[in-house]
Amino acid sequence: MAELIDIFTQKQQRINDFVRRANTLLPTDNPLYFDGHFITGQTDHPDILFIGINPGHRDWDNIEGRLANTHLVLYQQQPCKYIAAAAMGNRFARRVIDVVCDGEVSRLRSCAETSLLSYFASPTERVVKAQLKQLPKEMQVEHRQLTQLPVKQINPRHIVCIGWRTFDEFLIRYVQGFKDTSRSLPTKKLPICMQGIDKMMDYYTKIEWNGIIVHGVRHFSTPLSRAMLDDMNAIFQDVWASIDCDRTISKSSK
């Protein structure tokens, strides 16, 4: 655990330094926004590590607020941010709890969450990408290095990549030899009606990587049918049953 804290402490300092430098180069009306935490939750062998593309931001046009709420702080462990977000009525966090945690918010106490594309918040992925493209090439390379995850040290029991873009990027970055899209893997599909048209939509897949099951799910903020949500809920009920069983065996062997 001490090694992991050292890694995160150094990473936080590098992120803080990057934000300071980047915001002297970006236009004053378009600064990077960082809420002060690049990872939250139980980071030492969490039950589930949730990975998204980057943090969202709903009040993007409030530049003064964006600057005032950018926090360059020392690394400190924080509860999984979905807990507080759900309590404040955030629909995305609530769906994470309902679908993945079977409605049990307490399960998030043993989980962690972070981002893969960027730790800097924006209303869409396209927006933060446009910001980063305004920086010098060497800083763009530095940013990608910053977002590399020490997955082996975190050692999660399961990983949930939220959104196909996240899952694809995870496979490309970490699964050796994987260059193709995740859609080359078998995916679960069900019909959904969108704009009056019925079509098949993929919503779940998984792959085993270094002994960890990596789950790919369609982003929870996109349209998902009740059947899709129920099926994913059943999948993760089995995941939690397996986690609870492993924890019981581990305790009994001590």
N, C-alpha and C positions, 0 to 999 in steps of 0.2 A: 504493500500500500504506500509506503514512504517513497518508493521509486516512482509510482504513478503520480503522487502529489508533486514531486520534483519536476516531472515531465509537464504536468499541467501548469505549474507555477511559471516555468520558463516560457511555455506556449502563450500564456496570458500576457506576459510582459512583451513578447514579440508582437502579439496582436495589438496591444495598446500602442506600441511604437509605430506599427504600420498605420493605424488610424490617424495618429498625429501627423505623420508625414504625408499621408494621402490627402488629408483635408487641407493641407497647405497648397496642394497642387490642383485639387478639384475646384470648380466654380463655387463661390460662396453660397449660391442658392441651390447647391446640389451636393451636400456633404455626405460622407458615409455615416451610417447610423449603427451604433453598437450598444447593446443594452447592458454590457458588462459581464456577460456570462456566455461562454461558447459551449459549455456542457453543463447539464444539471442532473441531479438525481444521484442514485447509488452507482458510483463509477467503478467500484472494485467488485468484479464478478457479478454484475447485475443479472437479474432474471431475463430482462429484455432490454436491449439497447435500441431505442427508436432513432431512426435517421431520416431527416428531411432534407430538402434542397437548400433552403435558407429560411431564416425567420421572416414571418410576414410583418407588415406594418400598415395599419389602416389610416393613420392621420399623416400621410406622407407630405402633404402640401404645407403643413405647419413647420416651416424651416426653423423658426426659433425654438419650438418644442423639440424638434429633432436634435438640435445642437445641445439644448439644455438637458435632454434625457440620455445623451451619450455618456456612458460611464466607463472611465478608464481606471479600473480598480485592480487590486491584487487578487489573485486567484483565491476563491473561497468556495467550499462545497455548498451546494444549494439543493433544496428539495426539487424533485422533478417538476419542471415548470407547468406541466399539464395539470397538476393538482390545483394550483392557484388560478390558472386560466379557466378551468372548468367551474370553479367556485364563483368566478366573475361572469359566468354565462357564456363563455366561448364555445361555440358550436363544434369547432374542430376538436378541441380537447375533450369535449363531452362524447364525441363519437369515438375517439380513441379509447376512452373508458368503457363505453357501452359495447363496442365491437371486440376490442382486443382483451380488455380486462373483465369482460362479462359483467359490467356494471359495478365492479368493486374498485373504488378509487384507492383503497388501501394498498392494492397491488402495485401501484405506482411508486410506493415507498422503496421498493426493491428494484426499481427500473431506472434507466438513465435515458437522456435524449440529447441529441446534438444535430448539427447540420453538415452537409457534405460539399455543396457547391461553394457556399460562403457563410461566414458567421455574421455578416452584415445584413441588417433587415431591409426589406423593400416590399412594395406592394406586389411585385411580380419578379420572377427570375430574370426576365428580360431587362428590367430596370437596373438591377445591381450589376448585371453583365455589362450594360452600357457605361455605368460608372467606372468599372474596372478597366474598360478599354481606353478610357481617357488617361490612364496612368502609364508611366514609362514601361517598356517591355519587361525590364528587369523586376519591376514591382509586380507585374502580372504573374511572372514566374514565382516570385516570393509568395504571393497570395495563394497560389495553388499548393505550394509546399506547406503553408500554414494550415491548410485544411486537411492535410493527411492525418488520419486517425491512428492512434496507437492501439489498434484493435486487439492485438495479442496481449498487451498489458491490461487492457480493460477486461478481457476474457469474459464476454457475455455468454449466457446460456443460449440465448436466441437473439437474432437481429431482425428488426422489422423495418424495411425500407418503404417509406410512405411515398408513393408515386412511382410510376414506371421510369421517369427520368432519374430518380434517385437510385432505383434498383439497377438500371443500366450502368450508371456511373460507378456504383459500388463494384459491380462485376468487372468493369474495364480497369478500375484502379487496383483492385485487390485479388481478383481471381486470376491466377497465372494462366496465360494463354487465351483468355477470354476476350475476343475482339468484336463479337457480333452482338446484336441486340438481345435483350432478355426474351423477346418474343420468339426466339428460336427454341426456347424451353417450352415444355408443355404447360399451358395455362388453363385455369378453370374459367369457363365461359357460361354465361346465361343470357337469355334474351332481355332486352330492355327497350322501352318505347321512348323515343326522343323526337320531339317536334312532330309527333304523329306517325313516326316511322319505327317499325320494329326491327331491331338488329341485334346480332350477337356481340357481346362485349366481354373482353377478358378482365378479370378482377383479382386474380390471385395466382401466385406461383411460388416455388421455393427451390432452393438448391442447398446442398450441404457443402460447407467450406471449412476446412481445418477443424472438423468435428463440431461446427456450429451450424445450426439450421438458419439460413438467411431467407426470410419471407419477403416476397414482393407483393405489395397490394396497390390497387388503383387508389389514387389520392382521395382521401376521405372528404375533400371539399367538392369533388366532382359528383355528378349524378350516379347514384347506385340504387339498384332495386332492393326491395325488402328481402327478396330471395337471396341476393348477393350478400347483404349484411348478415342475414341469418346463417348462411353457410360459413362465412368467415368467423362469425361468433362461435359456431360449433368447432371449427378448426382450432381456434385459440382456447376453447374450453379444454380440448385434448392436450394442448401445449401446457396449460397450467396444471392439469392433472399429472403430466409427466414431470414437471418441475417440482410439484409437491411430493411426488413419489421419490424423486432423486434426493430431495432435501431430507426426507424421513430416513432413507437408507444411509445417507451421510451421517446423520445424527446418531443412528443406532450403531454405526461402526466405530464411533469414537469411544 
